[in-house]
Amino acid sequence: MTLRITTASRLRGEGAAARSPRRLRSPKSRRGGWSGWLFALPALAVYATFCLYPVLTAVQYSFYDWDGIGPATAVGLANYVRVFTEPQLFASIEHSFILIIFFTVLPVSLALVVASIVREIRSRVLGGVARTLMFLPQIIPGAAAAIAWTWMYAPNGAVNQLLGAVGLGSLQTAWLGDFTWALPAVGIIGTWLATGLCTLLLLSGIGKIDNALYEASVLDGANRIQQFFAVTLPGLRREIGVCVTITVITALASFDVVFMTTQGGPGYSTMVPGVQVYQLAFTQFQIGQASALAIVLSLLVLVVIVPLQWLFREK
């Protein structure tokens, strides 16, 4: 009995001794946590000054009718109502969603095909050349690419000349000046810019897929197409999610390509919210209306992106 009591006391003593250092370290850990916040404070201050404060200011301006100089007049939700009731403003939102087809659907689809083909290239030299060529559009600024494509879309530009050379001269038109084809023409520029980035992201994802999965599918008699849908596509779930997220945000918040090619014309056939906000604020001096449209655009981006993040997360 005495031995058991002594052993139990010793064990309790060792347990208390083992727990006591934790109590001694806890104040230091709390101080370490506060020191971490102190290191992050400069970055938080910059973020609050240049991101949070402008957003809150835009929210405030969106409830006023203000030209940026004179006195402001409170109008409540009138600016937001105009965004959804005035055809010109609402059409810009519709155009941005149409551009998702060209900025997201086409680039991701093309990138999946190209990445699968590049994976089959056994030569490192040819594979490196293919990657370099696909990444070249990312080096060129969007504004410069827009100017180059404007020359190509000109009535005597490369696109019309190519159509004439292959016997399709009847399809020649002033692409950026046509009410029907101006928006698809601008979208093709976005497709060209986004395909390279998506291809590189998907190639990096394909490199992480275990080759044993492909070998097992070959043993099961799967052809290239079946391997693509059974192995490649599920293995690229996360990378596809990244591509879709980036390109959807680019489509909804597009500005440089549209501004440098058409500035929203002809008429309002290519007007997008980014260009519309610029014109409302700096051309028409409707600061309140521009702020309301910018806030609506930000909320639309969140409404679209949050479900996509949930859809493409790992399960």
C-alpha positions as CSV (number, residue, x, y, z in Angstrom):
1,M,0.0,0.0,0.0
2,T,2.8,2.4,0.9
3,L,4.5,1.6,-2.4
4,R,1.4,2.4,-4.4
5,I,0.8,5.7,-2.5
6,T,4.5,6.7,-3.1
7,T,4.3,5.8,-6.8
8,A,1.0,7.7,-7.3
9,S,2.5,10.8,-5.5
10,R,5.6,10.6,-7.7
11,L,3.5,10.3,-10.8
12,R,1.4,13.3,-9.7
13,G,4.6,15.2,-9.0
14,E,6.0,14.4,-12.4
15,G,2.7,15.4,-14.1
16,A,2.7,18.7,-12.2
17,A,6.3,19.3,-13.1
18,A,5.5,18.5,-16.8
19,R,2.6,20.9,-16.8
20,S,4.4,23.7,-15.0
21,P,6.7,24.7,-17.9
22,R,3.6,25.2,-20.1
23,R,2.2,27.7,-17.6
24,L,5.6,29.4,-17.5
25,R,5.7,29.6,-21.3
26,S,2.2,30.9,-21.9
27,P,2.9,34.6,-21.2
28,K,5.9,34.4,-23.6
29,S,3.7,32.8,-26.3
30,R,1.1,35.6,-25.8
31,R,3.9,38.2,-26.1
32,G,5.0,36.4,-29.2
33,G,1.6,36.7,-30.7
34,W,1.4,40.4,-30.0
35,S,4.9,40.8,-31.5
36,G,3.6,39.1,-34.7
37,W,0.8,41.7,-34.9
38,L,3.4,44.4,-34.5
39,F,5.4,43.1,-37.4
40,A,2.2,43.0,-39.5
41,L,1.1,46.5,-38.4
42,P,2.9,48.4,-41.2
43,A,1.4,46.2,-43.9
44,L,-2.0,46.5,-42.3
45,A,-1.7,50.2,-42.2
46,V,-0.8,50.4,-45.9
47,Y,-3.7,48.0,-46.8
48,A,-6.1,50.1,-44.7
49,T,-4.9,53.3,-46.3
50,F,-4.8,52.3,-49.9
51,C,-7.5,49.6,-50.0
52,L,-10.1,49.8,-47.2
53,Y,-10.3,53.6,-47.0
54,P,-11.0,54.0,-50.8
55,V,-13.6,51.3,-50.7
56,L,-15.4,52.9,-47.7
57,T,-15.1,56.3,-49.4
58,A,-16.7,54.9,-52.6
59,V,-19.5,53.4,-50.6
60,Q,-20.1,56.9,-49.0
61,Y,-20.0,58.6,-52.4
62,S,-22.4,56.1,-53.9
63,F,-25.3,57.6,-51.8
64,Y,-24.7,61.1,-53.1
65,D,-25.2,63.1,-56.3
66,W,-21.8,64.8,-56.6
67,D,-19.7,66.2,-59.4
68,G,-16.5,66.0,-57.5
69,I,-16.2,69.8,-56.9
70,G,-19.5,71.4,-55.7
71,P,-21.7,70.4,-52.8
72,A,-23.0,66.9,-52.6
73,T,-26.7,66.0,-52.5
74,A,-27.9,62.9,-50.7
75,V,-30.0,60.7,-53.0
76,G,-30.2,57.4,-51.0
77,L,-30.3,54.3,-53.2
78,A,-31.1,56.2,-56.4
79,N,-27.7,55.6,-57.9
80,Y,-28.0,51.8,-57.3
81,V,-31.5,51.8,-58.8
82,R,-30.1,53.5,-61.9
83,V,-27.5,50.8,-62.3
84,F,-30.2,48.1,-62.7
85,T,-32.9,50.2,-64.5
86,E,-30.9,52.4,-66.9
87,P,-30.3,50.3,-70.1
88,Q,-26.8,51.7,-70.8
89,L,-25.5,50.9,-67.3
90,F,-27.1,47.5,-67.1
91,A,-25.8,46.6,-70.6
92,S,-22.3,47.1,-69.4
93,I,-22.8,44.4,-66.8
94,E,-24.3,42.1,-69.3
95,H,-21.3,42.6,-71.6
96,S,-18.9,41.8,-68.8
97,F,-20.6,38.4,-68.3
98,I,-20.5,37.7,-72.0
99,L,-16.8,38.3,-71.9
100,I,-16.5,35.4,-69.4
101,I,-17.0,33.1,-72.4
102,F,-13.9,34.6,-74.1
103,F,-11.8,35.3,-71.0
104,T,-12.6,32.1,-69.2
105,V,-14.4,29.3,-71.0
106,L,-12.3,29.4,-74.2
107,P,-8.9,29.9,-72.6
108,V,-9.4,27.2,-70.0
109,S,-10.7,24.8,-72.6
110,L,-7.9,25.5,-75.1
111,A,-5.3,25.3,-72.2
112,L,-6.5,21.9,-71.2
113,V,-6.1,20.6,-74.8
114,V,-2.7,22.3,-75.3
115,A,-1.4,21.2,-71.9
116,S,-2.4,17.6,-72.7
117,I,-0.6,17.8,-76.0
118,V,2.6,19.3,-74.5
119,R,2.6,16.6,-71.9
120,E,2.9,14.0,-74.7
121,I,6.0,15.8,-76.2
122,R,8.9,13.7,-75.1
123,S,11.6,16.2,-76.3
124,R,12.6,18.7,-73.6
125,V,13.6,21.2,-76.2
126,L,10.3,21.1,-78.0
127,G,8.5,21.2,-74.7
128,G,10.4,24.2,-73.6
129,V,9.8,26.0,-76.9
130,A,6.1,25.3,-76.6
131,R,6.0,26.7,-73.0
132,T,7.9,29.8,-74.1
133,L,5.6,30.5,-77.0
134,M,2.5,30.0,-74.8
135,F,3.9,32.4,-72.2
136,L,4.8,35.2,-74.6
137,P,1.4,36.9,-74.4
138,Q,1.9,37.3,-70.6
139,I,5.0,39.4,-71.2
140,I,3.1,41.9,-73.3
141,P,1.1,44.5,-71.4
142,G,-2.6,44.4,-72.1
143,A,-2.7,47.9,-73.5
144,A,0.1,47.1,-76.0
145,A,-1.6,43.9,-77.0
146,A,-4.8,45.8,-77.6
147,I,-3.0,48.3,-79.9
148,A,-1.5,45.5,-81.9
149,W,-4.8,43.8,-82.3
150,T,-6.4,47.1,-83.3
151,W,-4.0,47.2,-86.3
152,M,-4.8,43.6,-87.1
153,Y,-8.6,44.3,-87.0
154,A,-8.3,47.3,-89.3
155,P,-10.1,47.1,-92.6
156,N,-6.8,46.5,-94.4
157,G,-5.3,44.6,-91.4
158,A,-3.9,41.1,-91.1
159,V,-7.3,39.5,-90.2
160,N,-9.1,40.8,-93.3
161,Q,-6.1,40.0,-95.5
162,L,-6.0,36.5,-94.2
163,L,-9.7,36.0,-94.9
164,G,-9.2,37.3,-98.4
165,A,-6.2,35.0,-99.0
166,V,-8.2,31.9,-98.1
167,G,-11.2,32.9,-100.2
168,L,-13.4,34.3,-97.4
169,G,-13.4,37.9,-98.6
170,S,-17.2,38.1,-98.0
171,L,-16.5,37.9,-94.2
172,Q,-14.2,40.9,-94.2
173,T,-15.5,43.8,-92.1
174,A,-14.4,46.6,-89.8
175,W,-14.3,44.3,-86.8
176,L,-14.0,46.9,-84.0
177,G,-16.5,49.2,-85.7
178,D,-19.2,46.6,-86.3
179,F,-22.1,46.6,-83.7
180,T,-22.4,42.8,-84.0
181,W,-18.8,41.7,-84.1
182,A,-17.1,44.4,-81.9
183,L,-17.6,42.6,-78.6
184,P,-16.5,39.1,-79.8
185,A,-13.5,40.8,-81.5
186,V,-12.5,42.3,-78.1
187,G,-13.1,38.9,-76.5
188,I,-10.8,37.2,-78.8
189,I,-8.0,39.5,-77.6
190,G,-8.8,38.3,-74.0
191,T,-8.7,34.7,-75.2
192,W,-5.2,35.2,-76.7
193,L,-4.0,36.9,-73.5
194,A,-5.4,34.3,-71.0
195,T,-4.7,31.0,-72.8
196,G,-0.9,31.1,-72.2
197,L,-1.2,31.7,-68.5
198,C,-3.9,29.0,-68.1
199,T,-1.7,26.5,-70.1
200,L,1.3,27.0,-67.9
201,L,-0.8,26.6,-64.7
202,L,-2.3,23.4,-66.0
203,L,1.1,22.1,-67.2
204,S,2.4,22.6,-63.6
205,G,-0.6,20.7,-62.4
206,I,-0.1,17.8,-64.9
207,G,3.5,17.5,-63.7
208,K,2.2,16.6,-60.2
209,I,-0.1,13.8,-61.4
210,D,1.4,10.4,-60.6
211,N,2.4,8.6,-63.8
212,A,1.3,5.4,-62.2
213,L,-2.3,6.5,-62.8
214,Y,-1.7,6.9,-66.5
215,E,0.1,3.5,-66.6
216,A,-2.8,1.9,-64.8
217,S,-5.3,3.4,-67.2
218,V,-3.3,2.1,-70.2
219,L,-3.3,-1.4,-68.7
220,D,-7.1,-1.0,-68.4
221,G,-7.3,-0.3,-72.1
222,A,-8.0,3.5,-71.9
223,N,-7.2,5.6,-74.9
224,R,-5.9,9.2,-74.9
225,I,-9.4,10.7,-74.6
226,Q,-10.4,8.4,-71.8
227,Q,-7.2,9.1,-69.9
228,F,-7.9,12.8,-70.2
229,F,-11.3,12.5,-68.6
230,A,-10.4,9.8,-66.1
231,V,-7.0,11.0,-64.9
232,T,-6.0,14.4,-66.2
233,L,-9.2,16.3,-65.6
234,P,-9.8,15.2,-62.0
235,G,-6.1,15.7,-61.2
236,L,-6.3,19.3,-62.3
237,R,-9.3,20.3,-60.2
238,R,-7.3,22.8,-58.1
239,E,-5.4,24.3,-61.0
240,I,-8.6,24.7,-63.1
241,G,-10.1,26.5,-60.1
242,V,-7.2,28.9,-60.0
243,C,-7.5,29.6,-63.8
244,V,-11.2,30.1,-63.6
245,T,-11.0,32.5,-60.7
246,I,-8.3,34.6,-62.3
247,T,-9.9,34.8,-65.7
248,V,-13.4,35.5,-64.3
249,I,-12.2,38.4,-62.3
250,T,-10.3,39.7,-65.4
251,A,-13.5,39.4,-67.5
252,L,-15.7,41.2,-65.0
253,A,-13.2,43.9,-64.2
254,S,-11.8,44.3,-67.8
255,F,-10.7,47.8,-68.7
256,D,-7.4,48.1,-70.5
257,V,-8.2,46.0,-73.6
258,V,-11.7,47.5,-74.1
259,F,-10.5,51.1,-73.4
260,M,-7.6,50.8,-75.9
261,T,-9.6,49.2,-78.6
262,T,-13.1,50.6,-78.7
263,Q,-13.6,52.7,-75.5
264,G,-17.0,51.1,-75.2
265,G,-18.0,51.7,-78.9
266,P,-19.4,51.6,-81.4
267,G,-22.3,53.1,-79.5
268,Y,-22.3,51.1,-76.3
269,S,-21.9,47.7,-77.9
270,T,-18.6,46.9,-76.0
271,M,-19.1,49.0,-72.9
272,V,-18.1,47.2,-69.7
273,P,-18.3,48.4,-66.1
274,G,-14.6,49.4,-65.8
275,V,-14.8,51.7,-68.8
276,Q,-18.2,53.0,-67.7
277,V,-16.9,53.9,-64.3
278,Y,-14.0,55.8,-65.8
279,Q,-16.3,57.7,-68.2
280,L,-18.8,58.5,-65.5
281,A,-16.2,59.8,-63.0
282,F,-13.7,61.6,-65.3
283,T,-15.7,62.6,-68.3
284,Q,-19.3,63.1,-67.1
285,F,-18.3,64.0,-63.5
286,Q,-20.9,61.8,-61.9
287,I,-18.9,60.6,-59.0
288,G,-21.8,59.2,-57.1
289,Q,-23.1,57.1,-60.0
290,A,-19.6,55.9,-60.8
291,S,-19.1,54.8,-57.2
292,A,-22.4,53.0,-57.1
293,L,-21.5,51.1,-60.3
294,A,-18.0,50.2,-58.9
295,I,-19.6,48.9,-55.7
296,V,-22.1,46.8,-57.7
297,L,-19.2,45.4,-59.8
298,S,-17.3,44.5,-56.7
299,L,-20.3,42.7,-55.2
300,L,-20.9,40.8,-58.5
301,V,-17.3,39.6,-58.5
302,L,-17.7,38.3,-54.9
303,V,-21.1,36.6,-55.8
304,V,-19.5,34.8,-58.7
305,I,-16.1,34.0,-57.2
306,V,-17.2,32.6,-53.8
307,P,-19.3,29.7,-55.3
308,L,-16.5,28.9,-57.7
309,Q,-14.0,28.6,-54.9
310,W,-16.4,26.2,-53.1
311,L,-17.0,24.3,-56.4
312,F,-13.3,23.7,-57.2
313,R,-12.0,23.0,-53.7
314,E,-10.5,19.6,-53.0
315,K,-13.0,17.0,-51.8
